[in-house]
Amino acid sequence: MQIQFEWDDEKNRSNKKKHAVSFEEAATIFSNFPLEVFFDPHHSEHESRYIAVGYSNMQRCLLVVHCENQSGTKIRIISARKATRKESKDVFGG
């Protein structure tokens, strides 16, 4: 099953400006390993949100906030940034 991605174009532009990470790059972590995904209960009042940490095709460790449609075939990227050293270490060790 092919996963599709969607996002708000204006949010993508502002995210690139603020964090220097495009949602196009962020989407690549979902096809690379290792990848860890966690439920985010603190930001899931209106929809189930998740935090994914993984490596992009540019070999950057990213933290991506996203939600999924009910069938799990479409991921909506909400924000993305480079993971901190602590976040990367907490998730992947080392």
mmCIF file as gemmi writes it, N, C-alpha and C atoms, coordinates in Angstrom:
data_model
loop_
_atom_site.group_PDB
_atom_site.id
_atom_site.type_symbol
_atom_site.label_atom_id
_atom_site.label_alt_id
_atom_site.label_comp_id
_atom_site.label_asym_id
_atom_site.label_entity_id
_atom_site.label_seq_id
_atom_site.pdbx_PDB_ins_code
_atom_site.Cartn_x
_atom_site.Cartn_y
_atom_site.Cartn_z
_atom_site.occupancy
_atom_site.B_iso_or_equiv
_atom_site.pdbx_formal_charge
_atom_site.auth_seq_id
_atom_site.auth_asym_id
_atom_site.pdbx_PDB_model_num
ATOM 1 N N . MET Axp A 1 ? 0.842 -1.175 0 1 0 ? 1 A 1
ATOM 2 C CA . MET Axp A 1 ? 0 0 0 1 0 ? 1 A 1
ATOM 3 C C . MET Axp A 1 ? 0.895 1.248 0 1 0 ? 1 A 1
ATOM 4 N N . GLN Axp A 2 ? 0.642 2.13 -0.918 1 0 ? 2 A 1
ATOM 5 C CA . GLN Axp A 2 ? 1.399 3.378 -1.06 1 0 ? 2 A 1
ATOM 6 C C . GLN Axp A 2 ? 0.827 4.439 -0.123 1 0 ? 2 A 1
ATOM 7 N N . ILE Axp A 3 ? 1.677 5.014 0.708 1 0 ? 3 A 1
ATOM 8 C CA . ILE Axp A 3 ? 1.233 6.093 1.593 1 0 ? 3 A 1
ATOM 9 C C . ILE Axp A 3 ? 1.3 7.405 0.831 1 0 ? 3 A 1
ATOM 10 N N . GLN Axp A 4 ? 0.26 8.2 0.965 1 0 ? 4 A 1
ATOM 11 C CA . GLN Axp A 4 ? 0.221 9.521 0.343 1 0 ? 4 A 1
ATOM 12 C C . GLN Axp A 4 ? 0.389 10.574 1.426 1 0 ? 4 A 1
ATOM 13 N N . PHE Axp A 5 ? 0.871 11.731 1.005 1 0 ? 5 A 1
ATOM 14 C CA . PHE Axp A 5 ? 1.104 12.822 1.941 1 0 ? 5 A 1
ATOM 15 C C . PHE Axp A 5 ? 0.337 14.052 1.495 1 0 ? 5 A 1
ATOM 16 N N . GLU Axp A 6 ? -0.051 14.855 2.477 1 0 ? 6 A 1
ATOM 17 C CA . GLU Axp A 6 ? -0.679 16.136 2.191 1 0 ? 6 A 1
ATOM 18 C C . GLU Axp A 6 ? -0.235 17.125 3.258 1 0 ? 6 A 1
ATOM 19 N N . TRP Axp A 7 ? -0.345 18.406 2.919 1 0 ? 7 A 1
ATOM 20 C CA . TRP Axp A 7 ? -0.018 19.47 3.861 1 0 ? 7 A 1
ATOM 21 C C . TRP Axp A 7 ? -0.536 20.774 3.315 1 0 ? 7 A 1
ATOM 22 N N . ASP Axp A 8 ? -0.586 21.748 4.174 1 0 ? 8 A 1
ATOM 23 C CA . ASP Axp A 8 ? -0.962 23.102 3.798 1 0 ? 8 A 1
ATOM 24 C C . ASP Axp A 8 ? 0.274 23.786 3.214 1 0 ? 8 A 1
ATOM 25 N N . ASP Axp A 9 ? 0.151 24.311 1.996 1 0 ? 9 A 1
ATOM 26 C CA . ASP Axp A 9 ? 1.306 24.916 1.319 1 0 ? 9 A 1
ATOM 27 C C . ASP Axp A 9 ? 1.858 26.123 2.066 1 0 ? 9 A 1
ATOM 28 N N . GLU Axp A 10 ? 0.986 26.934 2.644 1 0 ? 10 A 1
ATOM 29 C CA . GLU Axp A 10 ? 1.46 28.098 3.406 1 0 ? 10 A 1
ATOM 30 C C . GLU Axp A 10 ? 2.217 27.646 4.654 1 0 ? 10 A 1
ATOM 31 N N . LYS Axp A 11 ? 1.708 26.614 5.318 1 0 ? 11 A 1
ATOM 32 C CA . LYS Axp A 11 ? 2.394 26.066 6.494 1 0 ? 11 A 1
ATOM 33 C C . LYS Axp A 11 ? 3.756 25.496 6.097 1 0 ? 11 A 1
ATOM 34 N N . ASN Axp A 12 ? 3.841 24.87 4.933 1 0 ? 12 A 1
ATOM 35 C CA . ASN Axp A 12 ? 5.116 24.346 4.435 1 0 ? 12 A 1
ATOM 36 C C . ASN Axp A 12 ? 6.118 25.487 4.25 1 0 ? 12 A 1
ATOM 37 N N . ARG Axp A 13 ? 5.664 26.574 3.638 1 0 ? 13 A 1
ATOM 38 C CA . ARG Axp A 13 ? 6.554 27.728 3.431 1 0 ? 13 A 1
ATOM 39 C C . ARG Axp A 13 ? 7.039 28.302 4.765 1 0 ? 13 A 1
ATOM 40 N N . SER Axp A 14 ? 6.121 28.474 5.705 1 0 ? 14 A 1
ATOM 41 C CA . SER Axp A 14 ? 6.524 29.047 6.996 1 0 ? 14 A 1
ATOM 42 C C . SER Axp A 14 ? 7.417 28.076 7.773 1 0 ? 14 A 1
ATOM 43 N N . ASN Axp A 15 ? 7.171 26.78 7.639 1 0 ? 15 A 1
ATOM 44 C CA . ASN Axp A 15 ? 8.01 25.791 8.311 1 0 ? 15 A 1
ATOM 45 C C . ASN Axp A 15 ? 9.432 25.816 7.749 1 0 ? 15 A 1
ATOM 46 N N . LYS Axp A 16 ? 9.547 25.947 6.414 1 0 ? 16 A 1
ATOM 47 C CA . LYS Axp A 16 ? 10.884 26.032 5.793 1 0 ? 16 A 1
ATOM 48 C C . LYS Axp A 16 ? 11.631 27.254 6.301 1 0 ? 16 A 1
ATOM 49 N N . LYS Axp A 17 ? 10.909 28.356 6.441 1 0 ? 17 A 1
ATOM 50 C CA . LYS Axp A 17 ? 11.529 29.597 6.912 1 0 ? 17 A 1
ATOM 51 C C . LYS Axp A 17 ? 11.967 29.472 8.372 1 0 ? 17 A 1
ATOM 52 N N . LYS Axp A 18 ? 11.101 28.904 9.202 1 0 ? 18 A 1
ATOM 53 C CA . LYS Axp A 18 ? 11.371 28.816 10.641 1 0 ? 18 A 1
ATOM 54 C C . LYS Axp A 18 ? 12.37 27.719 10.997 1 0 ? 18 A 1
ATOM 55 N N . HIS Axp A 19 ? 12.248 26.543 10.359 1 0 ? 19 A 1
ATOM 56 C CA . HIS Axp A 19 ? 13.043 25.379 10.761 1 0 ? 19 A 1
ATOM 57 C C . HIS Axp A 19 ? 14.017 24.874 9.695 1 0 ? 19 A 1
ATOM 58 N N . ALA Axp A 20 ? 13.985 25.466 8.498 1 0 ? 20 A 1
ATOM 59 C CA . ALA Axp A 20 ? 14.848 25.031 7.384 1 0 ? 20 A 1
ATOM 60 C C . ALA Axp A 20 ? 14.62 23.56 7.022 1 0 ? 20 A 1
ATOM 61 N N . VAL Axp A 21 ? 13.355 23.129 7.131 1 0 ? 21 A 1
ATOM 62 C CA . VAL Axp A 21 ? 12.971 21.768 6.745 1 0 ? 21 A 1
ATOM 63 C C . VAL Axp A 21 ? 11.685 21.865 5.939 1 0 ? 21 A 1
ATOM 64 N N . SER Axp A 22 ? 11.704 21.346 4.72 1 0 ? 22 A 1
ATOM 65 C CA . SER Axp A 22 ? 10.492 21.327 3.9 1 0 ? 22 A 1
ATOM 66 C C . SER Axp A 22 ? 9.676 20.082 4.235 1 0 ? 22 A 1
ATOM 67 N N . PHE Axp A 23 ? 8.387 20.16 3.991 1 0 ? 23 A 1
ATOM 68 C CA . PHE Axp A 23 ? 7.546 18.991 4.205 1 0 ? 23 A 1
ATOM 69 C C . PHE Axp A 23 ? 7.858 17.9 3.18 1 0 ? 23 A 1
ATOM 70 N N . GLU Axp A 24 ? 8.366 18.287 2.01 1 0 ? 24 A 1
ATOM 71 C CA . GLU Axp A 24 ? 8.78 17.291 1.018 1 0 ? 24 A 1
ATOM 72 C C . GLU Axp A 24 ? 9.901 16.425 1.595 1 0 ? 24 A 1
ATOM 73 N N . GLU Axp A 25 ? 10.888 17.079 2.227 1 0 ? 25 A 1
ATOM 74 C CA . GLU Axp A 25 ? 11.968 16.311 2.871 1 0 ? 25 A 1
ATOM 75 C C . GLU Axp A 25 ? 11.422 15.516 4.046 1 0 ? 25 A 1
ATOM 76 N N . ALA Axp A 26 ? 10.565 16.138 4.849 1 0 ? 26 A 1
ATOM 77 C CA . ALA Axp A 26 ? 10.01 15.461 6.025 1 0 ? 26 A 1
ATOM 78 C C . ALA Axp A 26 ? 9.291 14.167 5.64 1 0 ? 26 A 1
ATOM 79 N N . ALA Axp A 27 ? 8.598 14.161 4.525 1 0 ? 27 A 1
ATOM 80 C CA . ALA Axp A 27 ? 7.858 12.975 4.092 1 0 ? 27 A 1
ATOM 81 C C . ALA Axp A 27 ? 8.778 11.782 3.857 1 0 ? 27 A 1
ATOM 82 N N . THR Axp A 28 ? 10.042 12.034 3.537 1 0 ? 28 A 1
ATOM 83 C CA . THR Axp A 28 ? 10.954 10.927 3.216 1 0 ? 28 A 1
ATOM 84 C C . THR Axp A 28 ? 11.312 10.083 4.43 1 0 ? 28 A 1
ATOM 85 N N . ILE Axp A 29 ? 11.111 10.594 5.657 1 0 ? 29 A 1
ATOM 86 C CA . ILE Axp A 29 ? 11.467 9.768 6.823 1 0 ? 29 A 1
ATOM 87 C C . ILE Axp A 29 ? 10.584 8.528 6.919 1 0 ? 29 A 1
ATOM 88 N N . PHE Axp A 30 ? 9.381 8.595 6.345 1 0 ? 30 A 1
ATOM 89 C CA . PHE Axp A 30 ? 8.444 7.482 6.464 1 0 ? 30 A 1
ATOM 90 C C . PHE Axp A 30 ? 8.819 6.286 5.584 1 0 ? 30 A 1
ATOM 91 N N . SER Axp A 31 ? 9.781 6.469 4.687 1 0 ? 31 A 1
ATOM 92 C CA . SER Axp A 31 ? 10.233 5.345 3.86 1 0 ? 31 A 1
ATOM 93 C C . SER Axp A 31 ? 11.654 4.926 4.215 1 0 ? 31 A 1
ATOM 94 N N . ASN Axp A 32 ? 12.189 5.469 5.303 1 0 ? 32 A 1
ATOM 95 C CA . ASN Axp A 32 ? 13.55 5.141 5.737 1 0 ? 32 A 1
ATOM 96 C C . ASN Axp A 32 ? 13.524 4.525 7.131 1 0 ? 32 A 1
ATOM 97 N N . PHE Axp A 33 ? 14.564 3.786 7.429 1 0 ? 33 A 1
ATOM 98 C CA . PHE Axp A 33 ? 14.714 3.172 8.752 1 0 ? 33 A 1
ATOM 99 C C . PHE Axp A 33 ? 16.024 3.622 9.354 1 0 ? 33 A 1
ATOM 100 N N . PRO Axp A 34 ? 16.111 3.773 10.655 1 0 ? 34 A 1
ATOM 101 C CA . PRO Axp A 34 ? 15.054 3.516 11.625 1 0 ? 34 A 1
ATOM 102 C C . PRO Axp A 34 ? 14.01 4.621 11.637 1 0 ? 34 A 1
ATOM 103 N N . LEU Axp A 35 ? 12.824 4.275 12.074 1 0 ? 35 A 1
ATOM 104 C CA . LEU Axp A 35 ? 11.723 5.228 12.214 1 0 ? 35 A 1
ATOM 105 C C . LEU Axp A 35 ? 10.956 4.864 13.478 1 0 ? 35 A 1
ATOM 106 N N . GLU Axp A 36 ? 10.75 5.84 14.333 1 0 ? 36 A 1
ATOM 107 C CA . GLU Axp A 36 ? 9.955 5.637 15.548 1 0 ? 36 A 1
ATOM 108 C C . GLU Axp A 36 ? 8.781 6.61 15.517 1 0 ? 36 A 1
ATOM 109 N N . VAL Axp A 37 ? 7.597 6.107 15.827 1 0 ? 37 A 1
ATOM 110 C CA . VAL Axp A 37 ? 6.384 6.928 15.828 1 0 ? 37 A 1
ATOM 111 C C . VAL Axp A 37 ? 5.718 6.801 17.197 1 0 ? 37 A 1
ATOM 112 N N . PHE Axp A 38 ? 5.343 7.956 17.767 1 0 ? 38 A 1
ATOM 113 C CA . PHE Axp A 38 ? 4.73 8.006 19.086 1 0 ? 38 A 1
ATOM 114 C C . PHE Axp A 38 ? 3.419 8.776 19.014 1 0 ? 38 A 1
ATOM 115 N N . PHE Axp A 39 ? 2.425 8.306 19.751 1 0 ? 39 A 1
ATOM 116 C CA . PHE Axp A 39 ? 1.171 9.045 19.894 1 0 ? 39 A 1
ATOM 117 C C . PHE Axp A 39 ? 1.441 10.282 20.738 1 0 ? 39 A 1
ATOM 118 N N . ASP Axp A 40 ? 0.828 11.417 20.383 1 0 ? 40 A 1
ATOM 119 C CA . ASP Axp A 40 ? 1.01 12.68 21.108 1 0 ? 40 A 1
ATOM 120 C C . ASP Axp A 40 ? -0.293 13.043 21.827 1 0 ? 40 A 1
ATOM 121 N N . PRO Axp A 41 ? -0.483 12.548 23.053 1 0 ? 41 A 1
ATOM 122 C CA . PRO Axp A 41 ? -1.753 12.788 23.75 1 0 ? 41 A 1
ATOM 123 C C . PRO Axp A 41 ? -1.988 14.252 24.105 1 0 ? 41 A 1
ATOM 124 N N . HIS Axp A 42 ? -0.932 15.035 24.224 1 0 ? 42 A 1
ATOM 125 C CA . HIS Axp A 42 ? -1.072 16.439 24.63 1 0 ? 42 A 1
ATOM 126 C C . HIS Axp A 42 ? -1.629 17.334 23.527 1 0 ? 42 A 1
ATOM 127 N N . HIS Axp A 43 ? -1.553 16.881 22.27 1 0 ? 43 A 1
ATOM 128 C CA . HIS Axp A 43 ? -2.031 17.69 21.146 1 0 ? 43 A 1
ATOM 129 C C . HIS Axp A 43 ? -3.073 16.941 20.314 1 0 ? 43 A 1
ATOM 130 N N . SER Axp A 44 ? -3.812 16.054 20.951 1 0 ? 44 A 1
ATOM 131 C CA . SER Axp A 44 ? -4.766 15.218 20.22 1 0 ? 44 A 1
ATOM 132 C C . SER Axp A 44 ? -6.209 15.463 20.638 1 0 ? 44 A 1
ATOM 133 N N . GLU Axp A 45 ? -6.543 16.704 20.964 1 0 ? 45 A 1
ATOM 134 C CA . GLU Axp A 45 ? -7.907 16.998 21.387 1 0 ? 45 A 1
ATOM 135 C C . GLU Axp A 45 ? -8.913 16.824 20.243 1 0 ? 45 A 1
ATOM 136 N N . HIS Axp A 46 ? -8.568 17.302 19.044 1 0 ? 46 A 1
ATOM 137 C CA . HIS Axp A 46 ? -9.491 17.285 17.907 1 0 ? 46 A 1
ATOM 138 C C . HIS Axp A 46 ? -9.196 16.166 16.914 1 0 ? 46 A 1
ATOM 139 N N . GLU Axp A 47 ? -7.976 15.674 16.91 1 0 ? 47 A 1
ATOM 140 C CA . GLU Axp A 47 ? -7.573 14.59 16.015 1 0 ? 47 A 1
ATOM 141 C C . GLU Axp A 47 ? -6.39 13.882 16.658 1 0 ? 47 A 1
ATOM 142 N N . SER Axp A 48 ? -6.172 12.633 16.297 1 0 ? 48 A 1
ATOM 143 C CA . SER Axp A 48 ? -5.033 11.89 16.835 1 0 ? 48 A 1
ATOM 144 C C . SER Axp A 48 ? -3.763 12.351 16.14 1 0 ? 48 A 1
ATOM 145 N N . ARG Axp A 49 ? -2.858 12.915 16.922 1 0 ? 49 A 1
ATOM 146 C CA . ARG Axp A 49 ? -1.587 13.392 16.372 1 0 ? 49 A 1
ATOM 147 C C . ARG Axp A 49 ? -0.454 12.484 16.821 1 0 ? 49 A 1
ATOM 148 N N . TYR Axp A 50 ? 0.544 12.419 15.96 1 0 ? 50 A 1
ATOM 149 C CA . TYR Axp A 50 ? 1.688 11.558 16.199 1 0 ? 50 A 1
ATOM 150 C C . TYR Axp A 50 ? 2.975 12.34 15.99 1 0 ? 50 A 1
ATOM 151 N N . ILE Axp A 51 ? 4.02 11.876 16.654 1 0 ? 51 A 1
ATOM 152 C CA . ILE Axp A 51 ? 5.36 12.423 16.472 1 0 ? 51 A 1
ATOM 153 C C . ILE Axp A 51 ? 6.213 11.303 15.901 1 0 ? 51 A 1
ATOM 154 N N . ALA Axp A 52 ? 6.832 11.563 14.764 1 0 ? 52 A 1
ATOM 155 C CA . ALA Axp A 52 ? 7.73 10.59 14.145 1 0 ? 52 A 1
ATOM 156 C C . ALA Axp A 52 ? 9.145 11.15 14.174 1 0 ? 52 A 1
ATOM 157 N N . VAL Axp A 53 ? 10.094 10.284 14.478 1 0 ? 53 A 1
ATOM 158 C CA . VAL Axp A 53 ? 11.502 10.661 14.453 1 0 ? 53 A 1
ATOM 159 C C . VAL Axp A 53 ? 12.212 9.669 13.548 1 0 ? 53 A 1
ATOM 160 N N . GLY Axp A 54 ? 12.913 10.207 12.547 1 0 ? 54 A 1
ATOM 161 C CA . GLY Axp A 54 ? 13.623 9.345 11.615 1 0 ? 54 A 1
ATOM 162 C C . GLY Axp A 54 ? 14.546 10.157 10.736 1 0 ? 54 A 1
ATOM 163 N N . TYR Axp A 55 ? 15.222 9.454 9.845 1 0 ? 55 A 1
ATOM 164 C CA . TYR Axp A 55 ? 16.208 10.087 8.971 1 0 ? 55 A 1
ATOM 165 C C . TYR Axp A 55 ? 15.618 10.345 7.589 1 0 ? 55 A 1
ATOM 166 N N . SER Axp A 56 ? 15.834 11.559 7.11 1 0 ? 56 A 1
ATOM 167 C CA . SER Axp A 56 ? 15.359 11.936 5.776 1 0 ? 56 A 1
ATOM 168 C C . SER Axp A 56 ? 16.329 11.409 4.723 1 0 ? 56 A 1
ATOM 169 N N . ASN Axp A 57 ? 15.944 11.558 3.475 1 0 ? 57 A 1
ATOM 170 C CA . ASN Axp A 57 ? 16.839 11.185 2.379 1 0 ? 57 A 1
ATOM 171 C C . ASN Axp A 57 ? 18.094 12.046 2.345 1 0 ? 57 A 1
ATOM 172 N N . MET Axp A 58 ? 18.08 13.164 3.07 1 0 ? 58 A 1
ATOM 173 C CA . MET Axp A 58 ? 19.256 14.032 3.17 1 0 ? 58 A 1
ATOM 174 C C . MET Axp A 58 ? 20.089 13.68 4.402 1 0 ? 58 A 1
ATOM 175 N N . GLN Axp A 59 ? 19.769 12.538 5.027 1 0 ? 59 A 1
ATOM 176 C CA . GLN Axp A 59 ? 20.498 12.03 6.199 1 0 ? 59 A 1
ATOM 177 C C . GLN Axp A 59 ? 20.424 12.956 7.409 1 0 ? 59 A 1
ATOM 178 N N . ARG Axp A 60 ? 19.332 13.697 7.517 1 0 ? 60 A 1
ATOM 179 C CA . ARG Axp A 60 ? 19.112 14.534 8.696 1 0 ? 60 A 1
ATOM 180 C C . ARG Axp A 60 ? 18.075 13.85 9.579 1 0 ? 60 A 1
ATOM 181 N N . CYS Axp A 61 ? 18.322 13.84 10.877 1 0 ? 61 A 1
ATOM 182 C CA . CYS Axp A 61 ? 17.367 13.264 11.824 1 0 ? 61 A 1
ATOM 183 C C . CYS Axp A 61 ? 16.292 14.313 12.085 1 0 ? 61 A 1
ATOM 184 N N . LEU Axp A 62 ? 15.06 14.006 11.69 1 0 ? 62 A 1
ATOM 185 C CA . LEU Axp A 62 ? 13.957 14.956 11.785 1 0 ? 62 A 1
ATOM 186 C C . LEU Axp A 62 ? 12.889 14.483 12.759 1 0 ? 62 A 1
ATOM 187 N N . LEU Axp A 63 ? 12.206 15.449 13.345 1 0 ? 63 A 1
ATOM 188 C CA . LEU Axp A 63 ? 11.023 15.204 14.156 1 0 ? 63 A 1
ATOM 189 C C . LEU Axp A 63 ? 9.843 15.767 13.367 1 0 ? 63 A 1
ATOM 190 N N . VAL Axp A 64 ? 8.866 14.915 13.068 1 0 ? 64 A 1
ATOM 191 C CA . VAL Axp A 64 ? 7.734 15.302 12.223 1 0 ? 64 A 1
ATOM 192 C C . VAL Axp A 64 ? 6.429 15.07 12.981 1 0 ? 64 A 1
ATOM 193 N N . VAL Axp A 65 ? 5.648 16.128 13.139 1 0 ? 65 A 1
ATOM 194 C CA . VAL Axp A 65 ? 4.322 16.024 13.751 1 0 ? 65 A 1
ATOM 195 C C . VAL Axp A 65 ? 3.326 15.808 12.618 1 0 ? 65 A 1
ATOM 196 N N . HIS Axp A 66 ? 2.461 14.812 12.776 1 0 ? 66 A 1
ATOM 197 C CA . HIS Axp A 66 ? 1.526 14.488 11.698 1 0 ? 66 A 1
ATOM 198 C C . HIS Axp A 66 ? 0.266 13.829 12.252 1 0 ? 66 A 1
ATOM 199 N N . CYS Axp A 67 ? -0.725 13.71 11.387 1 0 ? 67 A 1
ATOM 200 C CA . CYS Axp A 67 ? -1.919 12.929 11.678 1 0 ? 67 A 1
ATOM 201 C C . CYS Axp A 67 ? -2.185 12.053 10.461 1 0 ? 67 A 1
ATOM 202 N N . GLU Axp A 68 ? -3.051 11.069 10.635 1 0 ? 68 A 1
ATOM 203 C CA . GLU Axp A 68 ? -3.361 10.137 9.551 1 0 ? 68 A 1
ATOM 204 C C . GLU Axp A 68 ? -4.864 10.115 9.314 1 0 ? 68 A 1
ATOM 205 N N . ASN Axp A 69 ? -5.253 9.768 8.072 1 0 ? 69 A 1
ATOM 206 C CA . ASN Axp A 69 ? -6.676 9.57 7.825 1 0 ? 69 A 1
ATOM 207 C C . ASN Axp A 69 ? -7.102 8.243 8.454 1 0 ? 69 A 1
ATOM 208 N N . GLN Axp A 70 ? -8.389 7.961 8.472 1 0 ? 70 A 1
ATOM 209 C CA . GLN Axp A 70 ? -8.895 6.781 9.181 1 0 ? 70 A 1
ATOM 210 C C . GLN Axp A 70 ? -8.359 5.47 8.637 1 0 ? 70 A 1
ATOM 211 N N . SER Axp A 71 ? -8.116 5.398 7.335 1 0 ? 71 A 1
ATOM 212 C CA . SER Axp A 71 ? -7.617 4.15 6.76 1 0 ? 71 A 1
ATOM 213 C C . SER Axp A 71 ? -6.104 4.026 6.865 1 0 ? 71 A 1
ATOM 214 N N . GLY Axp A 72 ? -5.437 5.085 7.325 1 0 ? 72 A 1
ATOM 215 C CA . GLY Axp A 72 ? -3.987 5.039 7.479 1 0 ? 72 A 1
ATOM 216 C C . GLY Axp A 72 ? -3.213 5.116 6.183 1 0 ? 72 A 1
ATOM 217 N N . THR Axp A 73 ? -3.866 5.57 5.106 1 0 ? 73 A 1
ATOM 218 C CA . THR Axp A 73 ? -3.198 5.635 3.804 1 0 ? 73 A 1
ATOM 219 C C . THR Axp A 73 ? -2.721 7.034 3.444 1 0 ? 73 A 1
ATOM 220 N N . LYS Axp A 74 ? -3.111 8.029 4.221 1 0 ? 74 A 1
ATOM 221 C CA . LYS Axp A 74 ? -2.704 9.406 3.936 1 0 ? 74 A 1
ATOM 222 C C . LYS Axp A 74 ? -2.212 10.055 5.217 1 0 ? 74 A 1
ATOM 223 N N . ILE Axp A 75 ? -1.027 10.649 5.136 1 0 ? 75 A 1
ATOM 224 C CA . ILE Axp A 75 ? -0.422 11.347 6.269 1 0 ? 75 A 1
ATOM 225 C C . ILE Axp A 75 ? -0.455 12.837 5.988 1 0 ? 75 A 1
ATOM 226 N N . ARG Axp A 76 ? -0.987 13.593 6.938 1 0 ? 76 A 1
ATOM 227 C CA . ARG Axp A 76 ? -0.985 15.055 6.844 1 0 ? 76 A 1
ATOM 228 C C . ARG Axp A 76 ? 0.129 15.568 7.743 1 0 ? 76 A 1
ATOM 229 N N . ILE Axp A 77 ? 1.133 16.188 7.131 1 0 ? 77 A 1
ATOM 230 C CA . ILE Axp A 77 ? 2.259 16.729 7.888 1 0 ? 77 A 1
ATOM 231 C C . ILE Axp A 77 ? 1.86 18.087 8.446 1 0 ? 77 A 1
ATOM 232 N N . ILE Axp A 78 ? 2.061 18.257 9.744 1 0 ? 78 A 1
ATOM 233 C CA . ILE Axp A 78 ? 1.679 19.481 10.445 1 0 ? 78 A 1
ATOM 234 C C . ILE Axp A 78 ? 2.895 20.364 10.687 1 0 ? 78 A 1
ATOM 235 N N . SER Axp A 79 ? 4.008 19.76 11.09 1 0 ? 79 A 1
ATOM 236 C CA . SER Axp A 79 ? 5.252 20.51 11.282 1 0 ? 79 A 1
ATOM 237 C C . SER Axp A 79 ? 6.43 19.55 11.22 1 0 ? 79 A 1
ATOM 238 N N . ALA Axp A 80 ? 7.604 20.11 10.977 1 0 ? 80 A 1
ATOM 239 C CA . ALA Axp A 80 ? 8.824 19.302 10.896 1 0 ? 80 A 1
ATOM 240 C C . ALA Axp A 80 ? 10.013 20.175 11.261 1 0 ? 80 A 1
ATOM 241 N N . ARG Axp A 81 ? 10.944 19.546 11.962 1 0 ? 81 A 1
ATOM 242 C CA . ARG Axp A 81 ? 12.175 20.251 12.313 1 0 ? 81 A 1
ATOM 243 C C . ARG Axp A 81 ? 13.267 19.22 12.538 1 0 ? 81 A 1
ATOM 244 N N . LYS Axp A 82 ? 14.495 19.706 12.607 1 0 ? 82 A 1
ATOM 245 C CA . LYS Axp A 82 ? 15.602 18.828 12.93 1 0 ? 82 A 1
ATOM 246 C C . LYS Axp A 82 ? 15.443 18.393 14.385 1 0 ? 82 A 1
ATOM 247 N N . ALA Axp A 83 ? 15.589 17.106 14.65 1 0 ? 83 A 1
ATOM 248 C CA . ALA Axp A 83 ? 15.509 16.607 16.02 1 0 ? 83 A 1
ATOM 249 C C . ALA Axp A 83 ? 16.717 17.107 16.804 1 0 ? 83 A 1
ATOM 250 N N . THR Axp A 84 ? 16.511 17.396 18.071 1 0 ? 84 A 1
ATOM 251 C CA . THR Axp A 84 ? 17.643 17.789 18.912 1 0 ? 84 A 1
ATOM 252 C C . THR Axp A 84 ? 18.523 16.562 19.161 1 0 ? 84 A 1
ATOM 253 N N . ARG Axp A 85 ? 19.742 16.808 19.607 1 0 ? 85 A 1
ATOM 254 C CA . ARG Axp A 85 ? 20.638 15.701 19.933 1 0 ? 85 A 1
ATOM 255 C C . ARG Axp A 85 ? 20.016 14.797 20.997 1 0 ? 85 A 1
ATOM 256 N N . LYS Axp A 86 ? 19.4 15.414 21.988 1 0 ? 86 A 1
ATOM 257 C CA . LYS Axp A 86 ? 18.763 14.637 23.056 1 0 ? 86 A 1
ATOM 258 C C . LYS Axp A 86 ? 17.62 13.785 22.508 1 0 ? 86 A 1
ATOM 259 N N . GLU Axp A 87 ? 16.776 14.359 21.65 1 0 ? 87 A 1
ATOM 260 C CA . GLU Axp A 87 ? 15.662 13.595 21.065 1 0 ? 87 A 1
ATOM 261 C C . GLU Axp A 87 ? 16.181 12.423 20.251 1 0 ? 87 A 1
ATOM 262 N N . SER Axp A 88 ? 17.189 12.672 19.452 1 0 ? 88 A 1
ATOM 263 C CA . SER Axp A 88 ? 17.773 11.613 18.631 1 0 ? 88 A 1
ATOM 264 C C . SER Axp A 88 ? 18.361 10.513 19.512 1 0 ? 88 A 1
ATOM 265 N N . LYS Axp A 89 ? 19.084 10.911 20.552 1 0 ? 89 A 1
ATOM 266 C CA . LYS Axp A 89 ? 19.694 9.941 21.466 1 0 ? 89 A 1
ATOM 267 C C . LYS Axp A 89 ? 18.623 9.166 22.218 1 0 ? 89 A 1
ATOM 268 N N . ASP Axp A 90 ? 17.58 9.852 22.69 1 0 ? 90 A 1
ATOM 269 C CA . ASP Axp A 90 ? 16.501 9.185 23.423 1 0 ? 90 A 1
ATOM 270 C C . ASP Axp A 90 ? 15.802 8.136 22.564 1 0 ? 90 A 1
ATOM 271 N N . VAL Axp A 91 ? 15.647 8.422 21.282 1 0 ? 91 A 1
ATOM 272 C CA . VAL Axp A 91 ? 14.926 7.515 20.388 1 0 ? 91 A 1
ATOM 273 C C . VAL Axp A 91 ? 15.822 6.4 19.864 1 0 ? 91 A 1
ATOM 274 N N . PHE Axp A 92 ? 17.024 6.757 19.415 1 0 ? 92 A 1
ATOM 275 C CA . PHE Axp A 92 ? 17.883 5.786 18.739 1 0 ? 92 A 1
ATOM 276 C C . PHE Axp A 92 ? 19.078 5.321 19.562 1 0 ? 92 A 1
ATOM 277 N N . GLY Axp A 93 ? 19.26 5.909 20.756 1 0 ? 93 A 1
ATOM 278 C CA . GLY Axp A 93 ? 20.394 5.519 21.598 1 0 ? 93 A 1
ATOM 279 C C . GLY Axp A 93 ? 21.694 6.121 21.093 1 0 ? 93 A 1
ATOM 280 N N . GLY Axp A 94 ? 22.767 5.766 21.754 1 0 ? 94 A 1
ATOM 281 C CA . GLY Axp A 94 ? 24.091 6.218 21.302 1 0 ? 94 A 1
ATOM 282 C C . GLY Axp A 94 ? 24.606 7.428 21.928 1 0 ? 94 A 1
